[in-house]
C-alpha cells in the first residue's frame, strides 16, 4: 500500500511522488480524459487506497471492468516496467472487498427505490416531462404526501395519477391546474418505464445506503459496485438513479464539518449524463448538494471526457484534478482543450496546453489540494499501477461473491405490502358494489345482510386504514369514531377514498418530509 503516512496516499510520480491528502478528499475531484487514456484505472487506484484506509467507496461499472477490483492483479511486463520506472518497492498484488449491485438484479444484489423516496423532481426527469407536466406530477406527489399515502411502486403511482385525474376539478381548486393532457403524458411515461423494466427497480425493500458504510474483517472499506452495463443503455435512467443514490447519502448522514478523512467516496462515471438536458432548477439543486455534502464527510469524484462537460458552478467545487490526454481535431475540441489547460495552476517547467496532447496512457496532469486546501502546481506524472486485476471478473466468481453476501438475502425478494394502489382499488370496488346493489327493505333481508350505509362504509375504510397505518408505523393507532357525513361537492367515491387516506395521513404524515432533490427524508 503506497501510503506516505496515515494522512495521505501516494497516487502518482513525476520527478517526485504526488500525494493526495485525506483531509481534502471531501473537497471533491475530477478525473477526465479521452476514451482509452486511463480514467478507469486511475479511479480503481484511488478506490484501492481509500479501501485500505478504511473508507467505503461507491462506483458504477459501465463497461464491466471495475469488477476486477475483487481479484488479485497480475504483474505483466508493462506493469513491471512501470513499477521499475516509478521506483515502487515491495509491490504486491491484492484483491479488495467488493459488493455488487444491479437495478435489474441479474449481476448484483437488487437495488430498489420506492417512488415516494425518489420524489417528483427526479421522477419527472425519468419520465422526460416538460415544465407543465412536471408541475402536475408534483401535485400528484403533494396529494399523496398530504394524505400520508406512500407510493411504493409504479402501480401505486399509476393509481394515484388516475385518482387525481378523475378528480381534477377538486384538486385544481386546492393545488393548481390539473389538465387531462398532462395526466395523459404522465401515464404514457409510466407505460414506457414499465416497458424498460421499471417494475423491477421501483418497490421494496428499498436500498438503505447505510449498508454501504461497512468494513470487512481487516478494517478495509467495502467497494460497492453498481453493475451498469445494461442500465447505461438508458442514460436518463442511469444518471437519475446515480443522483438519487447520492441524494440518499446526503439526506441520511449527519453534519460532521471538516474531518481528517472522508466517511465515503462516491465515483460518478460518465458524469456528463447527469447534466445533459437537465432543467435549470435541477442543476441548481445538484450544485447545492455538491456544495453541502462535503460537510457530511463525502467526497464526489466526477469521471468524464472533457472538464467542460461539468457546469462551471459544479466544476468550481472540484478541488482535486486528474486530467488524462485529450484529443483535439475540431474547433470545439481545441477550445475545450484550451479551457482544460487553463483550469490548472501553471507549472513553469512545461506548457500545460501542449502536455495535454502528448500524454500517454497512464500519464496525467495532476493537481491536488495541499493540506491547507490550496491547489498545488500542476504536475505531469505517471499514475501508479493498480494492485487488483485490470479487466473484468469472471461470472462464476461474481455469482459466488453475490450469493455469500448477507445483503443479498436482505434485498433479494421483492416485498409488496399494502399501499396506495391497494387502498384505492378497495375503495373503488366497495363503492361500485354499493352503487350496483339495489336498495332492500328489512322485510326482504335480515339486518345483517343489508347493504352497507355510507357511514358504515366510511367507518370500514377508516378501520382498514388504521390497520395499515399501524403496520407502517409499528405502533397502535388510536381508535376513532366514523366521521359524520357532511355535504361536499366531492363525489361519493372521493369521499370514501379520502376517509382512508386522511386516517393514514394522521399517522404517518410526519415521515413525509422532502429534501433538496425531492426525496423523502428518513
Secondary structure, DSSP 8 states (H G I E B T S, - for coil): ---SBTTEEEEEESSSEEEEEGGGGGG-EEEE-STTSSHHHHHHHHHHHHHHTT-EEEEEESSSGGGGGGSB----HHHHHHHHHHT--S-------EEEEETTSSSSEE--B-HHHHHHHHHHHHTT--HHHHHHHHHHHHHHHHTT----SHHHHHHHHHHHHHTHHHHHHHHS---HHHHHHHHHHHHHHHHTTHHHHBSBS---GGGGS-B-TTS-B-EEEEE-TTGGGSHHHHHHHHHHHHHHHHHHS----S-SS-SEEEEETTTHHHHTT--HHHHHHHHHHHHHHGGGTEEEEEEES-GGGS-HHHHTT--EEEE------SHHHHHHHHHHHHTS---TTS-HHHHHHH--TTEEEEE-B-TTS-B---EEEEE---SB-SS---HHHHHHHHHH-HHHHHHSS-B--S-HHHHHHHHHHHHHHHHHS----TTTS-GGGS---HHHHHHHHHHHHHHHHHHHHTS-------------SS-HHHHHHHHHHHHHHHHHGGG--B-TTS-B--
